[in-house]
Amino acid sequence: MNRIVVDQTLRTRLQNLDARLEFCDEAGAVLGYFVPASERRRLLYEWARGQFNDDELAKARAQSGGFSLAEILAELPQS
């Protein structure tokens, strides 16, 4: 991913980057969107919570077994 460093002048023009922004070219065509990191995090957590209902979560928590970290690491190829 490319990184752009935003100086204070640009940050001011972009409304301090604390709200969603739509980037357009001179003709008005949408180029992309900006979502602040805090809102992106909130949206991701909201999406993740919606992937499982309470019954599914309770069932997963009640399951036992699996592998320890040591067992998993022992199975990984050595480099």
C-alpha positions, 0 to 999 in steps of 0.5 A: 500500500502506498503512503501519503504524508498529510501536512497540516495545510492539507489536513485542514483542507480535508476537514482534519480527517475526522469524518468520511470523505469522498475524493472526486476529480475535477469532473466530479467522478468519484476517485475513492473514499476516506474513512477515519481509522477510528470509524474503520475500526468500529465498522470492522468490529460491528461487521465481525459481531454480526457474523455469529449469533449468541448461540454460535458463540456460546457453542464455540466457547463450550468446545474443548480440545484443539492444539496448544501453541507448542504443538502448532509450532512443532508442526510448522516447517523450520526455516 
